Amino acid sequence: MAIEQSYYPGLDGVIAAETDLSFLDTEQGEIVIHGYDLIELSKTNGYLDIVHLLLRGQLPNEDERKSLAQELSDSYDIPEVILDVFKLLPTSTHPMDALRTGISVLGGFDHDLANRGPEANRERAYQLLAKLPTIVSNSYRILEGKEVLRPKESLSYSANFLYMITGKEPTPLEERVFDQSLVLYSEHEMPNSTFTARVIASTLSDMYGALTGAVASLKGHLHGGANEAVMYMLLDANTPEEFETLLANKLKQKEKIMGFGHRVYMKKMDPRAQIMKEALAELSEAAGDDRLLRMCEAGEALIQKEKGLFPNLDYYAAPVYWMLGIPIGLYTPIFFSSRTVGLSAHVIEQHENNKLFRPRVKYTGPRHTLKS
């Protein structure tokens, strides 16, 4: 007699891995990264500090920080053949699909690809982090019929990333806010894309394969693509009152409203969203235009009142990116680029202590007996 096993749709609440990388402590409202709270780190430390923390297990000292920044800036450029591949893509290609293609092609230039050791994987992570801003920005520029833009090694990592997207060097405020957004997107325990990367890595596939699968996962509107959907929704209104009406109509039609709710943060606001809300206020004050902030606040109040749902990171990151001059099509590729360090750390951990993922199913189909 078969033993009845529990079924958890969407693996809700199922523990799928042991990790010392990160943990969502919803009771304390903390995102624990190697023992540190990511929310607190986002107020005091930059993205490269988080890169070092995730890949080396500790925060860097000043020399380590400078060494990491130099290593990345020395590797910003990508092989010309990757740019040639982008030119072959249909102009209708989604930027996430171009990113997925770019990562796959980049893997072909790794002459030590069969080496799954932790140090080899860390070097891949550094190479990916260095080159993804160039891949993200120039794949988009090529699809838009624009000239390729070369990175500026004199700029910081985040300043160069934003420069390559917008074509202009950012102000100190813009650089700081963008860097802070990368920190907040860098790692988040076990969302779908991270699980996807670990499942692929568990077959002992290489890091490029694992991250290519993660791109496909993150593209979906129920995961990374939500930030794009939020911005399009905001652009459908002009005032806080119009935005409230738009959301109210969506509620009446029982439409899913992007930017609200989270499978883990069910009874409180995503703490990352609060940080981006504050960043939006800073950008609004600097620009002398708080319309998007007021619209978002009005929408936040309405959804909380009507549905008891709170904003997630995408809800406030979307207008922040809009005010930074970032094209909507690049919101999710930026999310992925930031999350690459977390994904890479999970792939390294999976390879070091591997167990092939092989779940079972609850069969609901028929059983037939052939007549003899």
ABEGO torsion letter per residue (X at the ends): XBBBBBBBBGGBGBBABBBAABBBBAAAGBBBBGGBBAAAAAAABBAAAAAAAAAAGBBBBAAAAAAAAAAAAAAABBBAAAAAAAAABBAABBAAAAAAAAAAAAAAABAAAABABAAAAAAAAAAAAAAAAAAAAAAAAAAAGBBBBBBBAABBAAAAAAAAAAGBBBBAAAAAAAAAAAAAAABAEBBAAAAAAAAAAAAGBBAAAAAAAAAAAAABAABAAAAAAAAAAAAABABAAAAAAAAAAAAAAGBBBBGBEBAABAABBBAAAAAAAAAAAAAAAAAGBAAAAAAAAAAAAAAAAAAGBBBBAAAAAAAAAAAAGBBAAAAAAAAAAAAAAAAAAAAAAAAABBBBBBBBBBBABBBBBBBX
